[in-house]
Amino acid sequence: MPLPTPNLDDCTYEQLRAAAIARARKSCAEWTDFSAGDPGTVLLELFAFLTDTMIYRLNRLPDKAFVEFLRLLGVVLLPPSAARVTLRFSRTDGAAGTLHLPAGTQVGVGRADQGAAAVFSTMRDAELPPGTASVDVPALHAEFVHAELLGHTGVSAGPAMQLARPPLIAPMPEAEGADLIVAVETRLDEVDPNTPVMTWLEKTYRICREVPFFASGIQTEQTYLADRLAGTVTFAPVLRGQAAPEPGREIRAWYWRGGGEAGNVAAGSLTTVRAALPGVGVTNPAPASGGQAAESLEHALVRGPMHVRHQYRAVTASDYEFIALDHARSVARARAFTQSALWAHGTPGTVGLVLVPEVAPDSRAQLTSALLLDAQQPEVLGDIARAIDARRILGTACDVQWARVKTVRVRARVVARRYQNHEQIRANVVRRLRLGINPLPTESTEEGWRFGQTLRSSHVFAVALSEPGVAWADQVGLLVDEQPRGAVRALATDTFQPQTWYAACDDLLFRSLNDGEGWEAVLTVAGENLRLVRAHAAQAGFLAVLTEAGDGVAHLLVSFDCGESWQPPLTLDVVVRDADWVRRGDQSWLLLATDTGLLEVRVTPGQATVTPVAVTPGQPNLPLYAVRVHHAPQGDPVVAVAAQSRGGVLLSSGGASKSFRAMGLEQQDVRVLAVQHDGTRAFLWAGLAAEGDEDGPGCRRWELRGAEDPPEGWITLKTGWTGGSCLDLAFTGETAYAASHHMGVASLRLGQAEPTWINPSVDSGLPLNEVRRFEPVRAVAAARSLTLAGGPWGLRLSRTSGRSYQSVVQEDGADAVTLPPTWLFCSGAHDIEVVSEDETRRT
């Protein structure tokens, strides 16, 4: 693509000639003959021609000068990036013994004699010991050049030297060994012990240091600039007072060269070992990714001013974003934000940085969330984090993550004008949608979809009507692939993060950041079911999830940032019934009610420890159904547990081992515990199970007064209860909500003299049952006027304090789909129906 020609002066030859004649008429009134044959006119025309030529040259000078000025400031065209892949070497033909795989082993596509195909080189030594079937080795779409002689030291060598095989690939800080090493021959007695050296063919070489520009540190003869695309190495000039190296010393380079988009090969493509390694087979289980072409001049002209403005410091949000984009060619977009502005758990001074991986432009029209996930290179996060750490100011920190995407599909009917090709219109509209609803820049969106921007039906109408031949569009619905459609077993609200809810649905944990208007899957546990989710009531960001695998094994997963990231799962070989967080001082633990007693889990980043807690001296392994914690404004937290086999409720101040005391209800089957807050007062609720198809005993309530027991003891709340077993409890102000076995979500106004449970009406929107009124409701959560109810039938939301419910999943499509502030949309399989105007008139 040619550079756009600037137009600093648009005067033409005719305009210059006319201006010169007008000036002559004004300056010399005696000159009246301006015909073509007049000698003076000839001179005016000559000067007009020369001026026109100078303007033509002037209009082409600035871009070239701009590029050269940027080069003087250290801005050079970025080199190609090498695709990376994991190669799996295996034994073939019954090969025995240890098979050695040296670093640099080349693997290609097709036959070994096809030199033009993509060739990858292994990055480290590996071997297949006897009895080992295969080994995985990282590899690059590049070739390593060993000890290339650049020249010799001395005046005649000059400061710049040319590498023989450019281009070099973009820097790889995570590679074992530098991607570019430039070293000068030396003697050991000439260097101090801290100077990095290496040996080659019995000679010692001092390793020089690459710098981004010579003003970035102490300038010595050991520093150099590298233009990886052009393949030049420029040494710093020797400053006054510094000793020049002895002439005639060898200067050698070790480097990776190659790269480019050709290395992004599909899985299973790399099958040929290009070396004599008998008995060894190879393949790539996953596709290679990360290969990028060298930077174009057009892109460098855009990046240049940003490079000069941001330099090498990270202060503003744009600084962080520029460093990420400038440091890694495999990153297409970056967004920085103040963590504490978005999250209640955010640490002041911490900057969140989310990245979008680069994908080849010709693949963006077919981009899917799976392709975007494959393009994410884990090592890039560490590279960018280290680059930012070197530039950020004191007192700040940076959390670098890949941006998450939400796949959305459009269902719509497009009406075409007469004599239009329906299939072509459908293909064009789908393509426009895929380019418009895209996390990456495309020909339709210069920046890509905006972070956190809601997708609305109006966007679809605008896209459809922009296609020539389309008369109008209607029946538009927006559908999300991952929604809480399955069985919901647990719900939770977040005390600290506004408008935040969690729903455990089959093997997915969903989160809503906007009071249920939109839901995003933040955790997937394939092959398991989520059965419990618990947000910390006294510590922002803490979230725990329990799963069950069906073989009696449970897994505990913990997040410290509202589900944005998760700690490694902890395997528990006990049946866990309930869990809750407890905070003592500035430390938090998770209490688990299990069939073998109470467990205390201390979870810290990267590790977890489990400690049994004896509830009573006589019953250290008392089986439990439920556990709940109340964090009082002052004093120790209050821990309550419900024992199995009608063992009643036990209470402890602090939850220490052997500190629990019985609080009654020994003759009741207590399955649920919950804490209700009423101003400065707090109440412990016990939800009771029913036998068979009975109406059930309802609930009991106990006021928490610290060491003092309430004189009224347990208060019975059974009036109006016909729901059988109480399965869950939630509270808003003076209203209690109970998930029941066959009464739906019952509500109880606590301010009444005689509180009575109120059953929802049959047209409330909760699923009905032919035997009893409603299907069982397994979980309930409430805050303000919102109520969530979940069960085997899915998830329902009420914005009328439980009077009416609607499904959160709109199967026919929604008018709008929301996004969290740091998420992006990606197109799914759009369903576009194209009909003619005549067909719509007939219907």
Secondary structure, DSSP 4 states (H G I P E B T S, - for coil): -PPPPP-S----HHHHHHHHHHHHHHH-TT----STT-HHHHHHHHHHHHHHHHHHHHTTHHHHHHHHHHHHTT--PPPPBPPEEEEEEEE-TT--S-EEE-TT-EEEES-TT-TTS-EEEESS-EEE-TT--EEEEEEESEEEEEEEEEEE-SGGG-SEEE-SSPPBPPP-TTSSS-SEEEEEEE-GGGS-TTS-EEEETTEEEEEPEE-SSGGGS---TTEEEEETTTTEEEEPPPPTTPPPPPTT-EEEEEEEEE-SGGG-PPTT-EEEE-S--TTEEEE-SS--B--BPPPPHHHHHHHHHHHHHHTT-B-SHHHHHHHHHHH-TTEEEEEEEEHHHH-TTPPTTEEEEEEEE---GGGGGG--HHHHHHT--HHHHHHHHHHHHTTBPTT-EEEEEEPEEEEEEEEEEEEEPTT--HHHHHHHHHHHHHHHS-SS--SS-SS-SPTTPPEEHHHHHHHHHTSTTEEEEEEEEEEESS-S-S-EEEEEE-SSSTT-EEEEETTEEEEESSTTS--EEEEE-TT-EEEEEEE-SSSTT-EEEEEE-SSS-EEEEEESSTTSS-PPPEEE-S-EEEEEEEEETTEEEEEEEETTEEEEEEEETTEEEEEEE-SSSS-TT--EEEEEEE--SSSSPEEEEEETTT--EEEEES--TT--EE-S-TTS-EEEEEEEEETTEEEEEEEEP-STT-----EEEEE-BTTBPPTT-SEEE-TT--SSSEEEEEEETTEEEEEESSS-EEEEETTSSS--EEPPPTTSSSPB-SSSSB----EEEEETTEEEEEETTEEEEESSTTS--EES--TT-BSEE---TTEEEEE---EEEEEEHHHHHH-
